[in-house]
Amino acid sequence: QVQLVESGGGLVQPGGSLRLSCAASGFVFSIFHMGWYRQAPGKQRELVATITSGGGTTYADSVKGRFTISRDNAKNTVYLQMNSLKPEDTAVYYCNAVFGTTRFWGQGTQVTVSS
């Protein structure tokens, strides 16, 4: 059974940090490209960051220099380190796994940035 389980979300003040984790199971994690997406209320889901099976990374312009995506293939886990958080980063964050036409999604974790 395929599972992507996100954790690490919560309430944080502007300027603060959070580290999201996504634990994967039920598929060969190391060959999948992994990504983080987010969806704010009333908005479309948007790509935040990706990391390929080889470790190459991409970021949305809005998070460059503040967020870092990484993966640990030994732990079947992908991470998103989020620093200098802003209120506009408030959203549900989703983990995504892609290999060819195969795509899996996690259930999401809420991140709220507010004073």
Backbone bond lengths (Angstrom), bond angles and torsions (degrees), N, CA, C in turn:
res aa  C-N    CA-C-N  psi(-1)  N-CA   C-N-CA  omega(-1)  CA-C   N-CA-C  phi
1 Q - - - 1.461 - - 1.530 109.14 -
2 V 1.320 115.00 125.20 1.459 120.55 -179.65 1.530 109.86 -76.31
3 Q 1.324 115.07 132.72 1.457 120.36 175.37 1.511 110.86 -140.53
4 L 1.324 115.60 138.46 1.453 123.83 168.10 1.525 105.77 -125.49
5 V 1.323 116.37 115.73 1.458 120.31 -174.72 1.521 109.25 -118.97
6 E 1.342 115.05 111.03 1.461 120.53 179.21 1.523 110.69 -85.87
7 S 1.315 115.34 150.74 1.461 121.48 175.13 1.521 108.56 -153.78
8 G 1.331 115.58 167.09 1.456 120.70 175.88 1.511 115.53 102.97
9 G 1.316 117.01 -4.78 1.453 119.07 178.21 1.519 111.66 -72.70
10 G 1.328 115.71 172.18 1.453 120.15 178.98 1.504 111.96 161.66
11 L 1.327 114.83 -165.61 1.463 122.63 178.94 1.524 109.08 -99.63
12 V 1.328 115.90 130.65 1.462 120.76 -179.37 1.520 108.60 -142.24
13 Q 1.318 116.18 149.07 1.462 120.47 178.06 1.524 111.06 -77.12
14 P 1.312 116.69 154.93 1.477 119.14 175.06 1.526 110.43 -54.48
15 G 1.336 115.08 138.13 1.456 121.00 -176.21 1.500 114.25 89.51
16 G 1.319 117.13 -9.81 1.452 121.57 -178.50 1.526 112.87 -82.59
17 S 1.333 114.06 -176.13 1.465 121.03 -177.01 1.523 110.74 -131.33
18 L 1.319 114.40 152.24 1.457 122.68 171.24 1.518 108.13 -143.37
19 R 1.323 115.60 153.06 1.458 120.90 173.78 1.526 108.67 -123.42
20 L 1.318 115.49 115.57 1.449 120.83 176.95 1.532 109.47 -90.02
21 S 1.324 114.94 146.05 1.463 121.30 175.13 1.520 109.02 -126.37
22 C 1.311 115.54 149.28 1.461 121.48 175.73 1.527 107.22 -134.65
23 A 1.319 115.54 110.25 1.461 121.40 -179.91 1.522 109.42 -93.60
24 A 1.320 115.88 125.38 1.462 121.93 -175.74 1.526 111.01 -107.68
25 S 1.315 115.29 147.73 1.451 120.97 175.25 1.517 109.74 -155.26
26 G 1.328 115.99 157.68 1.459 120.74 176.34 1.514 115.27 89.87
27 F 1.321 118.11 2.31 1.462 121.66 176.05 1.527 108.82 -153.03
28 V 1.335 115.49 169.80 1.464 120.67 -177.07 1.528 108.69 -81.06
29 F 1.302 115.46 90.48 1.459 122.36 -171.90 1.536 112.43 -54.61
30 S 1.312 117.32 -41.38 1.464 120.63 -169.58 1.523 113.73 -64.80
31 I 1.323 118.30 -21.70 1.462 119.45 -177.57 1.524 112.30 -95.42
32 F 1.328 116.73 -6.73 1.461 120.87 -178.48 1.530 110.83 -89.96
33 H 1.335 115.13 141.20 1.449 120.75 166.22 1.528 107.50 -77.45
34 M 1.323 116.54 137.40 1.459 121.10 -176.73 1.528 110.83 -116.20
35 G 1.303 115.94 151.48 1.451 119.14 179.75 1.513 112.37 -151.09
36 W 1.314 114.09 161.67 1.464 122.37 171.77 1.531 108.12 -118.01
37 Y 1.310 115.14 132.56 1.452 123.35 174.72 1.526 107.76 -121.49
38 R 1.325 115.68 164.95 1.461 118.94 175.22 1.526 109.48 -144.36
39 Q 1.326 114.22 154.07 1.454 120.43 178.29 1.519 109.07 -138.99
40 A 1.314 114.91 117.30 1.459 121.13 176.59 1.523 108.91 -90.50
41 P 1.332 118.02 158.13 1.464 120.82 -179.40 1.527 111.34 -56.04
42 G 1.328 116.08 129.61 1.451 120.95 177.48 1.515 115.12 77.27
43 K 1.332 116.83 5.22 1.460 120.01 -178.56 1.529 110.50 -121.89
44 Q 1.325 115.05 162.93 1.459 120.15 177.29 1.529 110.34 -76.82
45 R 1.324 114.41 154.53 1.458 119.45 175.05 1.528 108.77 -65.14
46 E 1.324 117.16 136.64 1.453 120.76 -178.32 1.527 110.94 -129.94
47 L 1.325 114.17 150.96 1.457 120.51 179.07 1.526 109.63 -74.44
48 V 1.323 115.81 134.61 1.463 121.08 177.77 1.532 110.32 -104.14
49 A 1.332 116.17 -51.71 1.466 120.36 -176.74 1.515 109.08 -160.91
50 T 1.339 115.14 152.16 1.454 120.68 175.83 1.521 110.12 -134.15
51 I 1.318 114.59 156.20 1.463 121.10 173.32 1.515 107.76 -140.76
52 T 1.317 115.51 127.33 1.462 119.74 -177.05 1.525 110.27 -78.65
53 S 1.319 114.95 172.60 1.462 119.29 176.74 1.529 110.76 -61.62
54 G 1.322 116.99 -25.95 1.454 121.36 179.18 1.518 114.44 -90.30
55 G 1.323 116.64 -3.15 1.463 120.88 176.62 1.517 115.76 99.17
56 G 1.329 118.25 1.70 1.447 119.84 176.14 1.522 111.25 -71.15
57 T 1.321 116.93 142.91 1.466 120.86 -174.47 1.524 111.89 -124.23
58 T 1.332 115.14 151.24 1.460 122.72 171.18 1.520 107.92 -136.83
59 Y 1.330 115.58 155.02 1.460 120.92 -178.37 1.523 110.52 -138.97
60 A 1.320 115.31 148.61 1.450 120.18 168.54 1.524 108.28 -66.39
61 D 1.335 116.12 146.87 1.461 119.97 -178.92 1.527 111.54 -56.91
62 S 1.314 116.37 -33.83 1.465 121.05 -174.91 1.532 112.99 -68.60
63 V 1.338 117.62 -16.90 1.463 119.54 -177.43 1.530 113.10 -118.38
64 K 1.322 117.30 -3.45 1.463 120.12 -179.27 1.524 110.89 -57.55
65 G 1.329 115.08 134.52 1.460 120.40 -179.92 1.513 113.72 84.97
66 R 1.334 117.40 -11.38 1.467 120.62 179.82 1.530 112.42 -114.90
67 F 1.330 116.78 -35.44 1.469 121.80 -177.34 1.528 109.43 -108.69
68 T 1.334 115.53 148.73 1.450 122.16 175.81 1.523 109.80 -135.27
69 I 1.326 115.87 124.91 1.463 120.87 176.30 1.527 108.21 -98.93
70 S 1.325 115.66 142.36 1.464 120.51 177.89 1.527 108.46 -150.23
71 R 1.312 115.69 167.03 1.463 119.37 179.35 1.514 109.64 -142.37
72 D 1.328 115.13 151.40 1.460 122.91 175.59 1.527 106.13 -126.50
73 N 1.321 116.11 99.94 1.460 119.79 -176.40 1.532 112.02 -66.94
74 A 1.322 117.84 -25.98 1.462 120.66 177.76 1.527 111.46 -68.63
75 K 1.333 115.85 -27.55 1.471 120.82 -179.69 1.522 112.20 -105.17
76 N 1.341 117.29 1.65 1.475 121.00 -177.70 1.527 111.48 52.11
77 T 1.313 115.51 45.64 1.457 120.46 -174.30 1.522 110.89 -136.12
78 V 1.318 115.28 140.51 1.457 122.22 172.91 1.520 107.63 -117.04
79 Y 1.324 115.30 144.88 1.463 121.33 -175.00 1.533 110.37 -122.36
80 L 1.309 115.07 156.68 1.459 121.18 169.77 1.517 107.14 -135.40
81 Q 1.328 116.30 107.24 1.457 122.01 175.05 1.519 107.67 -86.61
82 M 1.313 116.26 122.42 1.460 121.86 -176.70 1.517 109.00 -118.39
83 N 1.316 115.91 116.58 1.461 122.36 179.38 1.529 109.97 -116.61
84 S 1.313 115.60 164.33 1.476 121.62 178.52 1.523 111.17 48.90
85 L 1.295 115.87 48.65 1.465 120.88 -175.22 1.516 111.21 -65.61
86 K 1.337 114.19 145.08 1.457 122.75 -178.98 1.525 108.89 -120.27
87 P 1.328 117.86 157.33 1.473 119.57 177.18 1.526 112.69 -55.19
88 E 1.319 117.60 -32.80 1.460 120.50 -179.64 1.529 113.28 -72.31
89 D 1.328 117.71 -6.12 1.462 120.94 173.02 1.531 111.73 -82.69
90 T 1.311 116.82 -6.05 1.459 120.78 179.04 1.526 110.76 -61.54
91 A 1.328 116.18 124.68 1.467 121.52 -176.60 1.521 109.01 -178.81
92 V 1.313 114.77 170.42 1.462 120.22 165.95 1.528 106.87 -88.48
93 Y 1.312 116.03 128.01 1.462 122.03 -177.75 1.521 109.59 -102.84
94 Y 1.324 115.48 129.49 1.459 122.64 -176.34 1.523 110.81 -117.07
95 C 1.303 114.67 140.21 1.457 122.69 174.01 1.532 108.76 -91.86
96 N 1.317 116.71 143.72 1.456 122.41 -175.52 1.520 109.57 -137.56
97 A 1.326 116.46 140.03 1.464 122.39 176.40 1.521 108.79 -126.40
98 V 1.329 116.59 132.88 1.465 121.14 -176.95 1.530 110.23 -133.86
99 F 1.355 114.58 134.70 1.460 121.25 170.10 1.519 106.84 -146.30
100 G 1.309 116.25 108.71 1.457 120.07 -175.25 1.518 109.85 61.84
101 T 1.325 116.28 -123.89 1.462 120.75 179.02 1.528 112.18 -93.90
102 T 1.305 117.19 2.59 1.462 121.80 179.42 1.514 110.00 -89.75
103 R 1.324 116.18 128.31 1.467 121.52 -177.15 1.517 109.45 -139.46
104 F 1.318 115.06 133.04 1.460 121.53 176.28 1.517 109.76 -122.21
105 W 1.348 115.52 150.58 1.464 121.81 178.10 1.524 109.95 -127.70
106 G 1.327 114.53 148.03 1.446 120.24 169.95 1.520 110.36 -86.55
107 Q 1.333 115.66 -179.23 1.461 120.42 -176.22 1.523 112.40 -89.09
108 G 1.309 117.27 -12.60 1.457 121.74 176.57 1.516 113.48 96.59
109 T 1.337 114.75 153.61 1.458 121.56 174.94 1.528 107.67 -137.09
110 Q 1.318 116.02 136.37 1.462 121.16 -175.32 1.523 110.76 -81.83
111 V 1.320 115.34 131.73 1.462 122.44 171.90 1.523 107.75 -119.91
112 T 1.320 116.02 123.42 1.454 121.42 179.37 1.526 108.85 -123.59
113 V 1.320 115.41 123.36 1.464 121.18 179.40 1.530 107.58 -111.70
114 S 1.316 115.03 109.92 1.461 119.89 -174.53 1.522 109.72 -158.42
115 S 1.327 114.81 148.83 1.458 119.49 175.17 1.513 110.48 -94.34
